Every structure is written in C-alpha cells, then in structure tokens.
Amino acid sequence: MQSTAARIGMVVIALLIAAGAIGGGVFWLFNEHFHLDPPKADYPKPKTPLEAQQQDLDYFRKAMELDRSFSPAAREEAERRVAALERLSTALPLPKLHVDLMQIMALTDNGHSEMRVLTDDHRGLVLPVRVTRFADGFYVMRATAPYADMLGGRIESIDGMPMAQMLQKLETLRGGTEAFRRENVSAFIVVQDLLYGLGIAHDPHKSTWTVRSPSGQSVSHTLVAAQIAKDDPFPNGFRWTSPEPMKGMGPEWKAYSPAAGHLPLSLQQMDRVFVRETIPNSCAVYIRVQDILDEGDQKIQPFFKRTEAALRAHKPCAAIVDLRGDGGGDYTNTWHFSHVLPRLVAPGGHIYLLTDPETFSAAITMTAFIKEAGSKRIIIVGEPVGDRLTFYSEGGTAVLPNSRFSLGYETAKHDYAHACTDWYNCFWLNWFYPVRVKTLQPDVPVPQLFSDWNAGHDAAYERAVELAAADAKR
C-alpha cells in the first residue's frame, strides 16, 4: 500500500499539472483572442498595376476587419471608401493610395490604429530636414548642410500652400485626440510621399519650402527627397529639442542650437533613455523615462531598481518624472516602480509628472499608475498626454502584398476611467494591473514655445522645479 505521504505527493503533482494545463490554456486563449495573426496574402502575381492595387485593397479590407476600435458608423464609412477605391478603373499613384488608406484607418479615431508611414517593408521618400512641433508652430531643427540656413525656421508654406491649410490635410492621416494628430504632423510633413499624396506638393520627388528664420528672414529652398535608409533614425519631434548628435545620423546633418547657447538638464543627454539626476541647487530629483522597454544595453528594470534604492537611501523633497516623448512599450515594466514611488519622496513632497502629446500608450498607463498611487501628491505639468483614457491597442501588423504598406490593427480595449468588464473587448491583463483615474489633464498647463526654448528654457521642467522648491520650504 502507498503511504499517506506518497498519496498526498501524487495529489499535489496532479494538482500542479492541472493548474499548469489551465494556465497554459488561459495563455493560449489570451493570445488567440488579442494577438490575431494577419490575413494570409495568397494572391497570384498581379499582371497590371490595377490588379496589384485591387489585391492590396482586398487584403486591406480583411486586415481592417480585425481592428475592434471602429465604431459601427466609422466602419460603415470605411467600407464605403474601400469600395469606392475598388471601383477605380486605373491604379492610383502609390503615394495617393497610401494617403487614402491612412485616412480610412484614421476613421477609427483611435491613436494606435494606423497605416504606418515608414517601415522596413516600405522605405518612403523623405526630405533632408527634421521638424519639431512647438506651441507656436512647426520648426526646422535638423537639416543637411546645403539647407543649414533653414535651421530654426518656422514653416510658413510648402509649394505655396500655407501652414494652416497643410495642417488641415496632414491631421487627417491619424486618428486620436486633436493634440496627438497635430503632434504627428512633425513626422508626416518631412515625408514627400505624404505631401504629394495629399496634394500639398506638386511633384512626387521634391517640394519647395519657405520658412521664417529666427532673425525674421524668409528662406526658401526646393528640397529633393530620397529613400530613407533602414538604419536611418526617425524618432519623434521631441528628440530634436536637443541639438546633441544622434547615433545613425551622418556628419552631413546639422542641428539648430538655441540662441542662448545652453539647455537645461531636462534636454541634455537625450540618447540616454533612462536618466536620474539630482537637480542643481535643489533637494528634488529628476527622472526621465523615454521608453517603456529595454533599449539596447539600456535596461528599464535595473534602472528602476537602482533608482528605488537610491531614493530609499536619501528621500528627495520632490520628484520630477519626465515622460515627454515617451511612445510607450510594456506597461507591466512600470507597475512596481509607479506604485512605490510616492513612498520614496519625503512626506509632504510632490511628484511632478511632465507630459506632452508624445506621452503615449504604456507611457500613459505609467502616468495613470503614478497618479492613482500618489493621489493628491501628483501634479501633472506641461501638455496633455497623447490619448484619451479609453483606447484600443495590442493587436498586430499586416503588410499589404504589393505596395508593402503596413497596417496596425488593434484588438484590446483599455479603459482607465471606468471598470472594463466586457470580456470580449477589454484587455484581460488589465484585470491584474488595474488603474482608475478621472483625468490626466495637466494640473499646471505649460505649453512649450519656441521662443522659450531658443532662450535656453524648458518651461514645463522649470515650472516643476519652482514648485519643488516650494515643497522644500514647507
């Protein structure tokens, strides 16, 4: 006869096997439900450009159906537009087709759902300038040597079209909040394919730009586009607020430096994804998180562990957490640090969160985590984050078979303002990482003006430093 201990051991093993099977089954269901495979592109080789376009449209329709963020009315309009494209008797130029498909995906009004602009599968034609959005306009912050006199110039027109009119067109290419759509213009405007596809540029390969230089002079150049290389960095506009050299950009690229000749701590060492610094002449600490994932040899979890240990050893009077320009990643990386951070600041001290419209996806989640954990001790400074409290993400990617345009379809609902109980749409992982906040609107709105930046200031950061100084006096 088996001993009692042996029987108990067998029961325990059986239970562990059953628990593992259940866990494995739940994980399989999770992936099957939210991480949907793209449609199969089993089309014959097209004989004509029109047939290639029709195959792409058929594939686009199938991939679009996977996106759960469409409202019924938006999906109906999207289907109508696809059908209209399918009825064309001649193929569109690829830039115009790309723009049409981007505008269809923008009907979701969901920031994550998109036809992507530049991917390894489709390297579009890009102009030799880089642009940043400020509250008072769009400015050329990088340019190749022949166009160095455009640096620091506010864009006034392209091929004669005024900036205000261009904005109306460029903002149709992505869904989401108005601030997020406008932020994306800084990337879209340097892609010649999009300028031509929207009817802004007259020529598919070049466009004439007119900018107003910091001295007030009008400067015009005809810029010729080239296909962007796979290893060419194409970050968001916030990166260009630092003139520091960027890895991957050759010596032909020139940067505009502020007239003041210096920048504050918050805009230095911009190629460091994770930064912790003691603020000069202050008892507060500055923490910058530019990604919610590891970036090469820069690892997020070790950074958070080192930061937690340092703050436990010497609690600052306040903390400034800079999430501007952070496009997101894996929010589970931030759960522990976000919830422990309020306990790492001296009693009575605040945590100042710096946000802007490029604070997106998992960076929004981190903002919400910290705000909920710290309650009234959390002060958001700057500009609104790049999405609403309810949005869809996760999903997958589908690449159209002929044009090679890339579509991002989204399958999982996040709702940080209400309980999300719809098992079909709500992202199951959020039930293990819950968060509820009423708003992420800035408590202290501070727009970043080019004139402030040019004078060597980061207005949102400096306002947070002032508020931290007040904390120290309490």
Order of alpha helices (4+ residues) and beta strands (2+ residues): alpha-alpha-alpha-alpha-beta-beta-beta-beta-beta-beta-alpha-alpha-alpha-beta-beta-beta-beta-beta-beta-alpha-beta-alpha-beta-alpha-beta-beta-beta-beta-beta-beta-alpha-alpha
